[in-house]
Amino acid sequence: MAIGVRLDLPVFIVTLENSFPFVVAIVSALLIGKFLAVLSVRGGFGYHWSSSMAMWSLSLPQVAATLASAIAAYDAVNLQQFLDQG
C-alpha cells in the first residue's frame, strides 16, 4: 500500500510513455518466469492443467512484492547517492 500511495501519477504516465518497452519487458519477464516455474513443477509432479494455472495465479502477488523490493532498492541507492553528495 505504501508504494501505491507514493505513486506520482504524472511521472508514472511519462515513464510509461518514454520507457514502455522496458516496463513491458520487466513485467513480462516476471510473469513468464513464474509460468515457466509452474510448468517445470507440473511436469515433475504430474499436476493437471487447472492445478498448474491455480499455482501460477497464486504466485502472482509475489510479482508485486518483487516490484516493491526493486523500488525500495532503487530508493536506497538514491538515498546513498544523496548522502554522498552532502
Secondary structure as GFF3:
##gff-version 3
##sequence-region A 1 86
A	DSSP	alpha_helix	2	5	.	.	.	ID=ss1
A	DSSP	alpha_helix	9	45	.	.	.	ID=ss2
A	DSSP	alpha_helix	49	59	.	.	.	ID=ss3
A	DSSP	alpha_helix	61	85	.	.	.	ID=ss4
###
